[in-house]
Amino acid sequence: MLQSINPFNNELLREYNEHTTEEIIEIIDLTHQAYLVNLKSSFEERSEKMLTAAELLRSQREELSILMTQEMGKPIIQSRAEVDKCAWVCEYYAKNAADFLSDEIVETDATKSFITYNSIGIVLAVMPWNFPFWQVFRFAAPNIMAGNAGLLKHASNVSGCALAIEKIFEEAGFEKNLFRTILASSSKVKAVIENPKIKAVTLTGSTPAGKSIASTAGNVLKKTVLELGGSDPYVILKDADLEQTVNACVIARLINGGQSCIAGKRFIVVEEIYDDFVSLFCEVMKSKKMGDPMNEVNDLGPQAKTELRDELHRQVLKSIEMGAQKLLGGFIPDHAGAFYPPTILTDVRPGMPAYDEELFGPVASVIKAIDQEDAIRIANDTPFGLGAAVFSQNLALAESIAKNNINAGSCFINTFVKSDPRLPFGGINESGYGRELSPFGIKEFVNIKTVFIK
Ligand code: NAP
């Protein structure tokens, strides 16, 4: 039985029966049949339906946002923005997929040689709860436009969102069963990957889940894209605009309850402005309101699950035990719900969870660097490599650092890291591999075929 529990008050919202093994096989068969029918459709036909999906998202924004906020606790304003962003990614691929996947002539010794892109079949998506709509749509929109079918295994605590997404694609007019949700715990994923009708797997989730899925998929030679965890460094140089920097850092650490793979997690500040940064950072973090995520005045709702909140607190306590200083927060509030307050740790050093691990919640690790070179060294001193940011008024210098010195899938300057349908998104090292979004995203799960005519 899968349970959706409202993390604001720990009340059970709904229980869902898991699909049995036989039911999952039947769903895969139906999805495969839908894929074969859909293969005959043109880009124009798919595009029209994808635009309808975008319209449905916009027209159902409020009910979908409430569902999301109830199932995983994000502030309602952020849920609404997430639904709008899903509509945007649908529109982006509806408009651009045909162009991204058009044949490309390559001059060779042939009369004609070209690259063409064929769909591959059903792509399995194993998805996390933190952006329950966005993570799914950024995979589904390009893949459906490319002619693939989608099978979603969502995180066990957001089954309501998973089923709502399935419904949107059906209501948009896509072939019935072209996009299906299976209600299943992670123990069922291995058999799904091994099913011959599943052609590839995309996972957004933790690094351990990525390793497990990649090894199963590797054994049956199926391609994977892995969007995993991160411990994004924000490098703050001596000439950074303090107010702009602090505001960006606070948003970066608190958005989505701090439960974002690309949240700023380690704030590495050069000595010259360290004290000023810490004092303003503390002041702004303290001013943020925590409470009912349905109330628009609150910046921070509960964490998505009590056990994850408790694990975050354990990481904080262990870091403090090892010498980190607690400047703000760092306690479990004495009321119902999976709440954790905005927290700042300083004197964070290697060996501490706050330095080495991903802290998936509103806890900022502040680290002092001797100078710019030291700050870059600390930024790269991580097993992850998802996002990063550099703050400096010297744009030429910041650009050069972003381009040449930071080891990450993206590096933003003077603002926090965010995803955008037009830009590739993904990581390196323990943050995974492959890219979503942009023209790169739609080419991950297609057969890049060469045609050569003598
Ligand atoms: P998670 O525990 O890894 O779960 C993600 C999904 O994988 C869920 O559907 C989960 O199913 C499933 N899963 C977990 N272990 C598995 C296994 N061994 N085999 C097969 N499936 C497995 O992660 P989460 O707690 O939901 O999400 C937080 C993590 O996701 C963080 O590390 C965050 O950084 C990362 N994330 C990365 C990105 C990115 O784009 N790079 C974006 C968002 C989040 P159950 O729910 O049934 O366990």
Boltz pocket constraint, residues with backbone or C-beta under 6 A from the ligand:
constraints:
  - pocket:
      binder: B
      contacts: [[A, 126], [A, 127], [A, 128], [A, 129], [A, 130], [A, 131], [A, 135], [A, 153], [A, 154], [A, 155], [A, 156], [A, 157], [A, 184], [A, 185], [A, 186], [A, 187], [A, 189], [A, 190], [A, 204], [A, 205], [A, 206], [A, 207], [A, 208], [A, 209], [A, 210], [A, 212], [A, 213], [A, 226], [A, 227], [A, 228], [A, 229], [A, 230], [A, 259], [A, 260], [A, 261], [A, 262], [A, 358], [A, 360], [A, 386], [A, 427], [A, 431], [A, 432]]
      max_distance: 6.0
